[in-house]
Amino acid sequence: MKQILRLLYGAGFLAAGILHFTRTAGFQTIIPRQIPFKKEIVWITGVMEILFGGLLLINKGVNFVARLLPSFLTAVFPANLYMAAKNLPLNGKQLPKPLLWGRLPLQWALIKGAKKLER
């Protein structure tokens, strides 16, 4: 079960990280207006997600990633909250409000699941 969870997290984070570079503008829109250096933040979080995903997929540093993921997911939570509160589109696609708000509890489930990755 842990191996499947590790692979799911690995693929998910790797894909999300790549999207940070292929759809940078979309990710920039969900960062609150008052925060500067949006593009740099998107790139930094993208690199982190690619690193997390890659390490999980090659089964290296899993405990390290498992310990960092909860903090990382907590740190990016405000962007998801801002997106839901402002009803912002995701990469040009307007999602239904219930889906935007539904992503928030999912974030906490991801945090809880990340803790189960540890060996």
Biopython code that builds the backbone (N, CA, C, O; Angstrom):
import numpy as np
from Bio.PDB.StructureBuilder import StructureBuilder

atoms = [
    (1, "MET", "N", (0.819, -1.201, 0.000)),
    (1, "MET", "CA", (0.000, 0.000, 0.000)),
    (1, "MET", "C", (0.862, 1.263, 0.000)),
    (1, "MET", "O", (0.568, 2.227, -0.706)),
    (2, "LYS", "N", (1.941, 1.243, 0.811)),
    (2, "LYS", "CA", (2.828, 2.411, 0.859)),
    (2, "LYS", "C", (3.492, 2.652, -0.496)),
    (2, "LYS", "O", (3.719, 3.796, -0.889)),
    (3, "GLN", "N", (3.799, 1.574, -1.200)),
    (3, "GLN", "CA", (4.438, 1.715, -2.509)),
    (3, "GLN", "C", (3.478, 2.378, -3.499)),
    (3, "GLN", "O", (3.889, 3.239, -4.277)),
    (4, "ILE", "N", (2.228, 1.987, -3.475)),
    (4, "ILE", "CA", (1.226, 2.596, -4.368)),
    (4, "ILE", "C", (1.052, 4.066, -4.007)),
    (4, "ILE", "O", (1.002, 4.920, -4.892)),
    (5, "LEU", "N", (0.960, 4.364, -2.723)),
    (5, "LEU", "CA", (0.817, 5.743, -2.265)),
    (5, "LEU", "C", (2.030, 6.573, -2.690)),
    (5, "LEU", "O", (1.883, 7.709, -3.139)),
    (6, "ARG", "N", (3.219, 6.006, -2.546)),
    (6, "ARG", "CA", (4.449, 6.691, -2.937)),
    (6, "ARG", "C", (4.439, 7.000, -4.434)),
    (6, "ARG", "O", (4.799, 8.105, -4.841)),
    (7, "LEU", "N", (4.033, 6.038, -5.247)),
    (7, "LEU", "CA", (3.989, 6.238, -6.691)),
    (7, "LEU", "C", (2.926, 7.264, -7.091)),
    (7, "LEU", "O", (3.146, 8.068, -7.998)),
    (8, "LEU", "N", (1.791, 7.237, -6.425)),
    (8, "LEU", "CA", (0.738, 8.225, -6.713)),
    (8, "LEU", "C", (1.197, 9.637, -6.357)),
    (8, "LEU", "O", (1.021, 10.572, -7.138)),
    (9, "TYR", "N", (1.776, 9.777, -5.194)),
    (9, "TYR", "CA", (2.299, 11.086, -4.789)),
    (9, "TYR", "C", (3.424, 11.515, -5.734)),
    (9, "TYR", "O", (3.489, 12.672, -6.149)),
    (10, "GLY", "N", (4.296, 10.584, -6.065)),
    (10, "GLY", "CA", (5.415, 10.905, -6.947)),
    (10, "GLY", "C", (4.939, 11.400, -8.304)),
    (10, "GLY", "O", (5.393, 12.441, -8.779)),
    (11, "ALA", "N", (4.038, 10.672, -8.925)),
    (11, "ALA", "CA", (3.525, 11.069, -10.243)),
    (11, "ALA", "C", (2.756, 12.381, -10.152)),
    (11, "ALA", "O", (2.886, 13.247, -11.017)),
    (12, "GLY", "N", (1.960, 12.520, -9.109)),
    (12, "GLY", "CA", (1.165, 13.739, -8.946)),
    (12, "GLY", "C", (2.018, 14.975, -8.753)),
    (12, "GLY", "O", (1.771, 16.007, -9.377)),
    (13, "PHE", "N", (3.019, 14.878, -7.894)),
    (13, "PHE", "CA", (3.879, 16.036, -7.650)),
    (13, "PHE", "C", (4.774, 16.337, -8.847)),
    (13, "PHE", "O", (5.029, 17.501, -9.154)),
    (14, "LEU", "N", (5.246, 15.305, -9.517)),
    (14, "LEU", "CA", (6.062, 15.535, -10.704)),
    (14, "LEU", "C", (5.240, 16.254, -11.780)),
    (14, "LEU", "O", (5.708, 17.224, -12.377)),
    (15, "ALA", "N", (4.025, 15.779, -12.020)),
    (15, "ALA", "CA", (3.161, 16.409, -13.021)),
    (15, "ALA", "C", (2.821, 17.850, -12.636)),
    (15, "ALA", "O", (2.877, 18.750, -13.473)),
    (16, "ALA", "N", (2.472, 18.061, -11.372)),
    (16, "ALA", "CA", (2.140, 19.418, -10.913)),
    (16, "ALA", "C", (3.344, 20.346, -11.047)),
    (16, "ALA", "O", (3.197, 21.503, -11.440)),
    (17, "GLY", "N", (4.523, 19.845, -10.724)),
    (17, "GLY", "CA", (5.730, 20.655, -10.838)),
    (17, "GLY", "C", (6.008, 21.067, -12.273)),
    (17, "GLY", "O", (6.373, 22.212, -12.537)),
    (18, "ILE", "N", (5.835, 20.140, -13.195)),
    (18, "ILE", "CA", (6.034, 20.452, -14.617)),
    (18, "ILE", "C", (5.026, 21.508, -15.064)),
    (18, "ILE", "O", (5.371, 22.412, -15.825)),
    (19, "LEU", "N", (3.794, 21.399, -14.599)),
    (19, "LEU", "CA", (2.772, 22.387, -14.958)),
    (19, "LEU", "C", (3.136, 23.793, -14.487)),
    (19, "LEU", "O", (2.733, 24.780, -15.102)),
    (20, "HIS", "N", (3.894, 23.884, -13.403)),
    (20, "HIS", "CA", (4.322, 25.203, -12.922)),
    (20, "HIS", "C", (5.170, 25.924, -13.981)),
    (20, "HIS", "O", (5.217, 27.154, -14.015)),
    (21, "PHE", "N", (5.831, 25.156, -14.831)),
    (21, "PHE", "CA", (6.673, 25.756, -15.873)),
    (21, "PHE", "C", (5.960, 25.868, -17.215)),
    (21, "PHE", "O", (6.289, 26.743, -18.016)),
    (22, "THR", "N", (5.004, 25.008, -17.465)),
    (22, "THR", "CA", (4.291, 25.073, -18.745)),
    (22, "THR", "C", (3.066, 25.979, -18.675)),
    (22, "THR", "O", (2.562, 26.422, -19.707)),
    (23, "ARG", "N", (2.588, 26.256, -17.469)),
    (23, "ARG", "CA", (1.416, 27.121, -17.278)),
    (23, "ARG", "C", (1.657, 28.111, -16.139)),
    (23, "ARG", "O", (0.824, 28.279, -15.249)),
    (24, "THR", "N", (2.797, 28.746, -16.194)),
    (24, "THR", "CA", (3.222, 29.659, -15.128)),
    (24, "THR", "C", (2.186, 30.732, -14.844)),
    (24, "THR", "O", (1.873, 31.000, -13.684)),
    (25, "ALA", "N", (1.653, 31.345, -15.883)),
    (25, "ALA", "CA", (0.701, 32.461, -15.704)),
    (25, "ALA", "C", (-0.529, 32.017, -14.915)),
    (25, "ALA", "O", (-1.033, 32.762, -14.075)),
    (26, "GLY", "N", (-1.003, 30.820, -15.185)),
    (26, "GLY", "CA", (-2.169, 30.320, -14.456)),
    (26, "GLY", "C", (-1.917, 30.178, -12.971)),
    (26, "GLY", "O", (-2.786, 30.476, -12.151)),
    (27, "PHE", "N", (-0.730, 29.724, -12.629)),
    (27, "PHE", "CA", (-0.390, 29.575, -11.217)),
    (27, "PHE", "C", (-0.159, 30.930, -10.555)),
    (27, "PHE", "O", (-0.434, 31.102, -9.368)),
    (28, "GLN", "N", (0.344, 31.884, -11.321)),
    (28, "GLN", "CA", (0.579, 33.221, -10.776)),
    (28, "GLN", "C", (-0.738, 33.875, -10.343)),
    (28, "GLN", "O", (-0.762, 34.638, -9.376)),
    (29, "THR", "N", (-1.826, 33.582, -11.048)),
    (29, "THR", "CA", (-3.105, 34.236, -10.734)),
    (29, "THR", "C", (-3.663, 33.821, -9.380)),
    (29, "THR", "O", (-4.468, 34.550, -8.801)),
    (30, "ILE", "N", (-3.253, 32.670, -8.863)),
    (30, "ILE", "CA", (-3.824, 32.227, -7.586)),
    (30, "ILE", "C", (-2.997, 32.673, -6.384)),
    (30, "ILE", "O", (-3.334, 32.364, -5.241)),
    (31, "ILE", "N", (-1.923, 33.394, -6.645)),
    (31, "ILE", "CA", (-1.131, 33.964, -5.549)),
    (31, "ILE", "C", (-1.750, 35.317, -5.210)),
    (31, "ILE", "O", (-1.931, 36.147, -6.100)),
    (32, "PRO", "N", (-2.074, 35.552, -3.954)),
    (32, "PRO", "CA", (-2.710, 36.822, -3.567)),
    (32, "PRO", "C", (-1.958, 38.041, -4.112)),
    (32, "PRO", "O", (-0.729, 38.062, -4.171)),
    (33, "ARG", "N", (-2.722, 39.036, -4.501)),
    (33, "ARG", "CA", (-2.221, 40.244, -5.149)),
    (33, "ARG", "C", (-1.066, 40.912, -4.407)),
    (33, "ARG", "O", (-0.118, 41.389, -5.030)),
    (34, "GLN", "N", (-1.145, 40.945, -3.092)),
    (34, "GLN", "CA", (-0.158, 41.688, -2.311)),
    (34, "GLN", "C", (1.191, 40.980, -2.191)),
    (34, "GLN", "O", (2.139, 41.561, -1.663)),
    (35, "ILE", "N", (1.296, 39.771, -2.657)),
    (35, "ILE", "CA", (2.558, 39.033, -2.572)),
    (35, "ILE", "C", (3.377, 39.292, -3.836)),
    (35, "ILE", "O", (2.898, 39.051, -4.944)),
    (36, "PRO", "N", (4.614, 39.782, -3.677)),
    (36, "PRO", "CA", (5.458, 40.060, -4.851)),
    (36, "PRO", "C", (6.153, 38.799, -5.376)),
    (36, "PRO", "O", (6.057, 37.730, -4.774)),
    (37, "PHE", "N", (6.835, 38.936, -6.475)),
    (37, "PHE", "CA", (7.660, 37.881, -7.071)),
    (37, "PHE", "C", (6.861, 36.616, -7.389)),
    (37, "PHE", "O", (7.303, 35.500, -7.113)),
    (38, "LYS", "N", (5.693, 36.809, -7.968)),
    (38, "LYS", "CA", (4.811, 35.678, -8.257)),
    (38, "LYS", "C", (5.459, 34.625, -9.162)),
    (38, "LYS", "O", (5.387, 33.429, -8.878)),
    (39, "LYS", "N", (6.087, 35.068, -10.243)),
    (39, "LYS", "CA", (6.694, 34.119, -11.175)),
    (39, "LYS", "C", (7.776, 33.308, -10.465)),
    (39, "LYS", "O", (7.872, 32.095, -10.654)),
    (40, "GLU", "N", (8.570, 33.964, -9.666)),
    (40, "GLU", "CA", (9.645, 33.270, -8.952)),
    (40, "GLU", "C", (9.082, 32.268, -7.953)),
    (40, "GLU", "O", (9.621, 31.172, -7.796)),
    (41, "ILE", "N", (8.008, 32.640, -7.283)),
    (41, "ILE", "CA", (7.363, 31.726, -6.335)),
    (41, "ILE", "C", (6.841, 30.494, -7.070)),
    (41, "ILE", "O", (7.004, 29.367, -6.602)),
    (42, "VAL", "N", (6.217, 30.718, -8.217)),
    (42, "VAL", "CA", (5.693, 29.590, -9.011)),
    (42, "VAL", "C", (6.839, 28.686, -9.437)),
    (42, "VAL", "O", (6.721, 27.463, -9.364)),
    (43, "TRP", "N", (7.931, 29.264, -9.874)),
    (43, "TRP", "CA", (9.075, 28.448, -10.304)),
    (43, "TRP", "C", (9.695, 27.690, -9.139)),
    (43, "TRP", "O", (10.017, 26.509, -9.268)),
    (44, "ILE", "N", (9.865, 28.354, -8.011)),
    (44, "ILE", "CA", (10.460, 27.689, -6.846)),
    (44, "ILE", "C", (9.583, 26.527, -6.380)),
    (44, "ILE", "O", (10.082, 25.435, -6.109)),
    (45, "THR", "N", (8.279, 26.768, -6.289)),
    (45, "THR", "CA", (7.390, 25.676, -5.866)),
    (45, "THR", "C", (7.348, 24.580, -6.927)),
    (45, "THR", "O", (7.193, 23.404, -6.599)),
    (46, "GLY", "N", (7.485, 24.957, -8.185)),
    (46, "GLY", "CA", (7.538, 23.955, -9.254)),
    (46, "GLY", "C", (8.768, 23.069, -9.133)),
    (46, "GLY", "O", (8.677, 21.849, -9.270)),
    (47, "VAL", "N", (9.912, 23.681, -8.879)),
    (47, "VAL", "CA", (11.152, 22.908, -8.688)),
    (47, "VAL", "C", (10.998, 21.969, -7.492)),
    (47, "VAL", "O", (11.398, 20.806, -7.549)),
    (48, "MET", "N", (10.420, 22.481, -6.422)),
    (48, "MET", "CA", (10.230, 21.647, -5.233)),
    (48, "MET", "C", (9.327, 20.461, -5.541)),
    (48, "MET", "O", (9.616, 19.338, -5.129)),
    (49, "GLU", "N", (8.235, 20.702, -6.264)),
    (49, "GLU", "CA", (7.318, 19.611, -6.591)),
    (49, "GLU", "C", (7.977, 18.589, -7.509)),
    (49, "GLU", "O", (7.772, 17.386, -7.345)),
    (50, "ILE", "N", (8.761, 19.054, -8.469)),
    (50, "ILE", "CA", (9.480, 18.125, -9.350)),
    (50, "ILE", "C", (10.471, 17.298, -8.530)),
    (50, "ILE", "O", (10.580, 16.086, -8.719)),
    (51, "LEU", "N", (11.185, 17.951, -7.628)),
    (51, "LEU", "CA", (12.143, 17.248, -6.761)),
    (51, "LEU", "C", (11.422, 16.218, -5.890)),
    (51, "LEU", "O", (11.842, 15.063, -5.816)),
    (52, "PHE", "N", (10.343, 16.633, -5.234)),
    (52, "PHE", "CA", (9.580, 15.703, -4.392)),
    (52, "PHE", "C", (9.075, 14.515, -5.220)),
    (52, "PHE", "O", (9.248, 13.358, -4.836)),
    (53, "GLY", "N", (8.452, 14.820, -6.352)),
    (53, "GLY", "CA", (7.893, 13.766, -7.193)),
    (53, "GLY", "C", (8.961, 12.823, -7.708)),
    (53, "GLY", "O", (8.792, 11.605, -7.675)),
    (54, "GLY", "N", (10.061, 13.385, -8.184)),
    (54, "GLY", "CA", (11.138, 12.549, -8.703)),
    (54, "GLY", "C", (11.731, 11.637, -7.644)),
    (54, "GLY", "O", (11.946, 10.449, -7.886)),
    (55, "LEU", "N", (11.995, 12.194, -6.473)),
    (55, "LEU", "CA", (12.554, 11.376, -5.381)),
    (55, "LEU", "C", (11.604, 10.249, -4.993)),
    (55, "LEU", "O", (12.037, 9.122, -4.755)),
    (56, "LEU", "N", (10.323, 10.550, -4.929)),
    (56, "LEU", "CA", (9.366, 9.502, -4.580)),
    (56, "LEU", "C", (9.305, 8.423, -5.656)),
    (56, "LEU", "O", (9.225, 7.234, -5.345)),
    (57, "LEU", "N", (9.343, 8.835, -6.916)),
    (57, "LEU", "CA", (9.265, 7.857, -8.003)),
    (57, "LEU", "C", (10.488, 6.952, -8.071)),
    (57, "LEU", "O", (10.371, 5.774, -8.406)),
    (58, "ILE", "N", (11.673, 7.503, -7.751)),
    (58, "ILE", "CA", (12.871, 6.654, -7.789)),
    (58, "ILE", "C", (13.157, 6.013, -6.424)),
    (58, "ILE", "O", (14.155, 5.315, -6.244)),
    (59, "ASN", "N", (12.256, 6.269, -5.473)),
    (59, "ASN", "CA", (12.333, 5.642, -4.149)),
    (59, "ASN", "C", (13.604, 6.031, -3.396)),
    (59, "ASN", "O", (14.234, 5.199, -2.744)),
    (60, "LYS", "N", (13.964, 7.299, -3.494)),
    (60, "LYS", "CA", (15.132, 7.833, -2.783)),
    (60, "LYS", "C", (14.684, 8.995, -1.906)),
    (60, "LYS", "O", (13.878, 9.821, -2.334)),
    (61, "GLY", "N", (15.184, 9.062, -0.719)),
    (61, "GLY", "CA", (14.857, 10.172, 0.171)),
    (61, "GLY", "C", (13.386, 10.240, 0.557)),
    (61, "GLY", "O", (12.863, 11.322, 0.826)),
    (62, "VAL", "N", (12.728, 9.109, 0.586)),
    (62, "VAL", "CA", (11.285, 9.081, 0.853)),
    (62, "VAL", "C", (10.961, 9.671, 2.227)),
    (62, "VAL", "O", (10.011, 10.444, 2.355)),
    (63, "ASN", "N", (11.730, 9.320, 3.247)),
    (63, "ASN", "CA", (11.469, 9.868, 4.584)),
    (63, "ASN", "C", (11.673, 11.376, 4.615)),
    (63, "ASN", "O", (10.915, 12.096, 5.264)),
    (64, "PHE", "N", (12.695, 11.851, 3.916)),
    (64, "PHE", "CA", (12.959, 13.287, 3.809)),
    (64, "PHE", "C", (11.760, 13.996, 3.175)),
    (64, "PHE", "O", (11.283, 15.006, 3.692)),
    (65, "VAL", "N", (11.284, 13.464, 2.065)),
    (65, "VAL", "CA", (10.136, 14.056, 1.368)),
    (65, "VAL", "C", (8.891, 13.974, 2.244)),
    (65, "VAL", "O", (8.133, 14.939, 2.344)),
    (66, "ALA", "N", (8.681, 12.831, 2.874)),
    (66, "ALA", "CA", (7.495, 12.641, 3.720)),
    (66, "ALA", "C", (7.461, 13.644, 4.869)),
    (66, "ALA", "O", (6.386, 14.059, 5.302)),
    (67, "ARG", "N", (8.628, 14.030, 5.360)),
    (67, "ARG", "CA", (8.685, 15.009, 6.447)),
    (67, "ARG", "C", (8.486, 16.435, 5.942)),
    (67, "ARG", "O", (7.954, 17.275, 6.667)),
    (68, "LEU", "N", (8.908, 16.720, 4.708)),
    (68, "LEU", "CA", (8.773, 18.070, 4.159)),
    (68, "LEU", "C", (7.396, 18.352, 3.546)),
    (68, "LEU", "O", (6.916, 19.485, 3.591)),
    (69, "LEU", "N", (6.769, 17.332, 2.980)),
    (69, "LEU", "CA", (5.496, 17.547, 2.281)),
    (69, "LEU", "C", (4.408, 18.217, 3.128)),
    (69, "LEU", "O", (3.741, 19.124, 2.629)),
    (70, "PRO", "N", (4.202, 17.814, 4.375)),
    (70, "PRO", "CA", (3.161, 18.501, 5.148)),
    (70, "PRO", "C", (3.403, 20.008, 5.274)),
    (70, "PRO", "O", (2.464, 20.798, 5.171)),
    (71, "SER", "N", (4.641, 20.402, 5.492)),
    (71, "SER", "CA", (4.950, 21.836, 5.589)),
    (71, "SER", "C", (4.750, 22.525, 4.242)),
    (71, "SER", "O", (4.200, 23.624, 4.176)),
    (72, "PHE", "N", (5.193, 21.882, 3.181)),
    (72, "PHE", "CA", (5.031, 22.452, 1.842)),
    (72, "PHE", "C", (3.545, 22.628, 1.513)),
    (72, "PHE", "O", (3.127, 23.692, 1.055)),
    (73, "LEU", "N", (2.761, 21.588, 1.748)),
    (73, "LEU", "CA", (1.323, 21.658, 1.436)),
    (73, "LEU", "C", (0.611, 22.694, 2.296)),
    (73, "LEU", "O", (-0.334, 23.339, 1.840)),
    (74, "THR", "N", (1.056, 22.854, 3.525)),
    (74, "THR", "CA", (0.492, 23.890, 4.392)),
    (74, "THR", "C", (0.864, 25.275, 3.871)),
    (74, "THR", "O", (0.052, 26.199, 3.913)),
    (75, "ALA", "N", (2.086, 25.414, 3.384)),
    (75, "ALA", "CA", (2.558, 26.710, 2.882)),
    (75, "ALA", "C", (1.813, 27.150, 1.622)),
    (75, "ALA", "O", (1.591, 28.345, 1.428)),
    (76, "VAL", "N", (1.427, 26.212, 0.770)),
    (76, "VAL", "CA", (0.721, 26.589, -0.466)),
    (76, "VAL", "C", (-0.798, 26.628, -0.284)),
    (76, "VAL", "O", (-1.526, 27.027, -1.193)),
    (77, "PHE", "N", (-1.266, 26.217, 0.881)),
    (77, "PHE", "CA", (-2.711, 26.222, 1.155)),
    (77, "PHE", "C", (-3.351, 27.607, 0.964)),
    (77, "PHE", "O", (-4.445, 27.686, 0.405)),
    (78, "PRO", "N", (-2.712, 28.696, 1.406)),
    (78, "PRO", "CA", (-3.341, 30.011, 1.209)),
    (78, "PRO", "C", (-3.644, 30.344, -0.254)),
    (78, "PRO", "O", (-4.623, 31.037, -0.533)),
    (79, "ALA", "N", (-2.827, 29.866, -1.186)),
    (79, "ALA", "CA", (-3.103, 30.109, -2.605)),
    (79, "ALA", "C", (-4.394, 29.406, -3.019)),
    (79, "ALA", "O", (-5.188, 29.962, -3.778)),
    (80, "ASN", "N", (-4.605, 28.196, -2.527)),
    (80, "ASN", "CA", (-5.834, 27.472, -2.848)),
    (80, "ASN", "C", (-7.049, 28.135, -2.193)),
    (80, "ASN", "O", (-8.127, 28.195, -2.785)),
    (81, "LEU", "N", (-6.866, 28.623, -0.987)),
    (81, "LEU", "CA", (-7.939, 29.333, -0.295)),
    (81, "LEU", "C", (-8.280, 30.629, -1.039)),
    (81, "LEU", "O", (-9.455, 30.946, -1.226)),
    (82, "TYR", "N", (-7.261, 31.371, -1.460)),
    (82, "TYR", "CA", (-7.450, 32.613, -2.213)),
    (82, "TYR", "C", (-8.184, 32.323, -3.526)),
    (82, "TYR", "O", (-9.084, 33.063, -3.921)),
    (83, "MET", "N", (-7.794, 31.256, -4.185)),
    (83, "MET", "CA", (-8.430, 30.868, -5.444)),
    (83, "MET", "C", (-9.914, 30.586, -5.249)),
    (83, "MET", "O", (-10.742, 31.005, -6.058)),
    (84, "ALA", "N", (-10.247, 29.881, -4.183)),
    (84, "ALA", "CA", (-11.644, 29.561, -3.903)),
    (84, "ALA", "C", (-12.424, 30.814, -3.505)),
    (84, "ALA", "O", (-13.538, 31.028, -3.983)),
    (85, "ALA", "N", (-11.851, 31.630, -2.645)),
    (85, "ALA", "CA", (-12.544, 32.831, -2.158)),
    (85, "ALA", "C", (-12.801, 33.831, -3.279)),
    (85, "ALA", "O", (-13.836, 34.498, -3.292)),
    (86, "LYS", "N", (-11.867, 33.939, -4.217)),
    (86, "LYS", "CA", (-11.998, 34.897, -5.323)),
    (86, "LYS", "C", (-12.610, 34.266, -6.576)),
    (86, "LYS", "O", (-12.795, 34.941, -7.589)),
    (87, "ASN", "N", (-12.923, 32.963, -6.503)),
    (87, "ASN", "CA", (-13.520, 32.236, -7.626)),
    (87, "ASN", "C", (-12.658, 32.388, -8.892)),
    (87, "ASN", "O", (-13.163, 32.700, -9.970)),
    (88, "LEU", "N", (-11.359, 32.160, -8.731)),
    (88, "LEU", "CA", (-10.409, 32.340, -9.826)),
    (88, "LEU", "C", (-10.345, 31.096, -10.711)),
    (88, "LEU", "O", (-10.472, 29.972, -10.224)),
    (89, "PRO", "N", (-10.149, 31.303, -12.006)),
    (89, "PRO", "CA", (-9.997, 30.148, -12.901)),
    (89, "PRO", "C", (-8.648, 29.465, -12.684)),
    (89, "PRO", "O", (-7.688, 30.086, -12.228)),
    (90, "LEU", "N", (-8.597, 28.205, -13.014)),
    (90, "LEU", "CA", (-7.352, 27.444, -12.939)),
    (90, "LEU", "C", (-6.851, 27.260, -14.359)),
    (90, "LEU", "O", (-7.448, 26.526, -15.147)),
    (91, "ASN", "N", (-5.748, 27.931, -14.683)),
    (91, "ASN", "CA", (-5.174, 27.870, -16.028)),
    (91, "ASN", "C", (-6.214, 28.155, -17.114)),
    (91, "ASN", "O", (-6.294, 27.455, -18.123)),
    (92, "GLY", "N", (-7.001, 29.196, -16.878)),
    (92, "GLY", "CA", (-7.976, 29.637, -17.871)),
    (92, "GLY", "C", (-9.315, 28.924, -17.817)),
    (92, "GLY", "O", (-10.246, 29.314, -18.522)),
    (93, "LYS", "N", (-9.433, 27.893, -17.001)),
    (93, "LYS", "CA", (-10.694, 27.146, -16.892)),
    (93, "LYS", "C", (-11.382, 27.509, -15.587)),
    (93, "LYS", "O", (-10.814, 27.367, -14.504)),
    (94, "GLN", "N", (-12.618, 27.980, -15.710)),
    (94, "GLN", "CA", (-13.378, 28.296, -14.503)),
    (94, "GLN", "C", (-13.975, 27.012, -13.937)),
    (94, "GLN", "O", (-14.773, 26.341, -14.590)),
    (95, "LEU", "N", (-13.583, 26.691, -12.739)),
    (95, "LEU", "CA", (-14.102, 25.494, -12.070)),
    (95, "LEU", "C", (-15.342, 25.868, -11.275)),
    (95, "LEU", "O", (-15.451, 26.998, -10.798)),
    (96, "PRO", "N", (-16.276, 24.939, -11.126)),
    (96, "PRO", "CA", (-17.446, 25.217, -10.285)),
    (96, "PRO", "C", (-17.011, 25.532, -8.849)),
    (96, "PRO", "O", (-16.051, 24.954, -8.339)),
    (97, "LYS", "N", (-17.733, 26.455, -8.208)),
    (97, "LYS", "CA", (-17.381, 26.852, -6.839)),
    (97, "LYS", "C", (-17.259, 25.672, -5.879)),
    (97, "LYS", "O", (-16.314, 25.626, -5.091)),
    (98, "PRO", "N", (-18.193, 24.710, -5.923)),
    (98, "PRO", "CA", (-18.046, 23.580, -4.991)),
    (98, "PRO", "C", (-16.734, 22.817, -5.194)),
    (98, "PRO", "O", (-16.166, 22.290, -4.238)),
    (99, "LEU", "N", (-16.263, 22.761, -6.424)),
    (99, "LEU", "CA", (-14.999, 22.081, -6.681)),
    (99, "LEU", "C", (-13.820, 22.883, -6.134)),
    (99, "LEU", "O", (-12.877, 22.317, -5.581)),
    (100, "LEU", "N", (-13.883, 24.216, -6.294)),
    (100, "LEU", "CA", (-12.821, 25.070, -5.747)),
    (100, "LEU", "C", (-12.730, 24.914, -4.231)),
    (100, "LEU", "O", (-11.639, 24.784, -3.676)),
    (101, "TRP", "N", (-13.883, 24.926, -3.570)),
    (101, "TRP", "CA", (-13.896, 24.783, -2.112)),
    (101, "TRP", "C", (-13.597, 23.343, -1.702)),
    (101, "TRP", "O", (-13.034, 23.107, -0.633)),
    (102, "GLY", "N", (-13.971, 22.383, -2.543)),
    (102, "GLY", "CA", (-13.730, 20.975, -2.247)),
    (102, "GLY", "C", (-12.260, 20.600, -2.274)),
    (102, "GLY", "O", (-11.853, 19.612, -1.663)),
    (103, "ARG", "N", (-11.459, 21.396, -2.987)),
    (103, "ARG", "CA", (-10.024, 21.139, -3.035)),
    (103, "ARG", "C", (-9.359, 21.393, -1.682)),
    (103, "ARG", "O", (-8.307, 20.823, -1.390)),
    (104, "LEU", "N", (-9.967, 22.243, -0.863)),
    (104, "LEU", "CA", (-9.334, 22.619, 0.414)),
    (104, "LEU", "C", (-9.240, 21.439, 1.386)),
    (104, "LEU", "O", (-8.163, 21.192, 1.930)),
    (105, "PRO", "N", (-10.330, 20.704, 1.623)),
    (105, "PRO", "CA", (-10.176, 19.522, 2.491)),
    (105, "PRO", "C", (-9.262, 18.460, 1.871)),
    (105, "PRO", "O", (-8.606, 17.702, 2.585)),
    (106, "LEU", "N", (-9.226, 18.416, 0.543)),
    (106, "LEU", "CA", (-8.344, 17.470, -0.129)),
    (106, "LEU", "C", (-6.885, 17.763, 0.235)),
    (106, "LEU", "O", (-6.082, 16.844, 0.393)),
    (107, "GLN", "N", (-6.554, 19.041, 0.365)),
    (107, "GLN", "CA", (-5.192, 19.427, 0.736)),
    (107, "GLN", "C", (-4.824, 18.821, 2.098)),
    (107, "GLN", "O", (-3.709, 18.332, 2.281)),
    (108, "TRP", "N", (-5.755, 18.854, 3.040)),
    (108, "TRP", "CA", (-5.476, 18.291, 4.358)),
    (108, "TRP", "C", (-5.373, 16.773, 4.293)),
    (108, "TRP", "O", (-4.601, 16.170, 5.040)),
    (109, "ALA", "N", (-6.149, 16.148, 3.402)),
    (109, "ALA", "CA", (-6.023, 14.699, 3.206)),
    (109, "ALA", "C", (-4.650, 14.359, 2.622)),
    (109, "ALA", "O", (-4.055, 13.344, 2.984)),
    (110, "LEU", "N", (-4.150, 15.200, 1.724)),
    (110, "LEU", "CA", (-2.816, 14.996, 1.159)),
    (110, "LEU", "C", (-1.745, 15.118, 2.241)),
    (110, "LEU", "O", (-0.768, 14.369, 2.244)),
    (111, "ILE", "N", (-1.933, 16.053, 3.144)),
    (111, "ILE", "CA", (-0.972, 16.225, 4.248)),
    (111, "ILE", "C", (-0.962, 14.976, 5.118)),
    (111, "ILE", "O", (0.100, 14.470, 5.478)),
    (112, "LYS", "N", (-2.127, 14.493, 5.445)),
    (112, "LYS", "CA", (-2.235, 13.296, 6.282)),
    (112, "LYS", "C", (-1.633, 12.087, 5.575)),
    (112, "LYS", "O", (-0.938, 11.281, 6.193)),
    (113, "GLY", "N", (-1.903, 11.967, 4.276)),
    (113, "GLY", "CA", (-1.365, 10.860, 3.491)),
    (113, "GLY", "C", (0.151, 10.917, 3.371)),
    (113, "GLY", "O", (0.815, 9.881, 3.357)),
    (114, "ALA", "N", (0.698, 12.124, 3.283)),
    (114, "ALA", "CA", (2.154, 12.289, 3.156)),
    (114, "ALA", "C", (2.862, 11.704, 4.368)),
    (114, "ALA", "O", (3.955, 11.148, 4.252)),
    (115, "LYS", "N", (2.246, 11.829, 5.507)),
    (115, "LYS", "CA", (2.847, 11.299, 6.735)),
    (115, "LYS", "C", (2.919, 9.772, 6.693)),
    (115, "LYS", "O", (3.751, 9.174, 7.374)),
    (116, "LYS", "N", (2.058, 9.144, 5.904)),
    (116, "LYS", "CA", (2.047, 7.683, 5.801)),
    (116, "LYS", "C", (3.111, 7.161, 4.847)),
    (116, "LYS", "O", (3.311, 5.951, 4.740)),
    (117, "LEU", "N", (3.798, 8.068, 4.152)),
    (117, "LEU", "CA", (4.850, 7.654, 3.227)),
    (117, "LEU", "C", (6.102, 7.201, 3.963)),
    (117, "LEU", "O", (6.885, 6.411, 3.434)),
    (118, "GLU", "N", (6.292, 7.696, 5.174)),
    (118, "GLU", "CA", (7.504, 7.371, 5.926)),
    (118, "GLU", "C", (7.608, 5.868, 6.153)),
    (118, "GLU", "O", (6.614, 5.166, 6.340)),
    (119, "ARG", "N", (8.832, 5.416, 6.127)),
    (119, "ARG", "CA", (9.067, 3.964, 6.300)),
    (119, "ARG", "C", (9.178, 3.602, 7.744)),
    (119, "ARG", "O", (9.375, 2.432, 8.074)),
]
sb = StructureBuilder()
sb.init_structure("model")
sb.init_model(0)
sb.init_chain("A")
sb.init_seg("    ")
for serial, (resi, resn, name, xyz) in enumerate(atoms, 1):
    if name == "N":
        sb.init_residue(resn, " ", resi, " ")
    sb.init_atom(name, np.array(xyz, "f"), 0.0, 1.0, " ", f" {name:<3s}", serial, name[0])
structure = sb.get_structure()
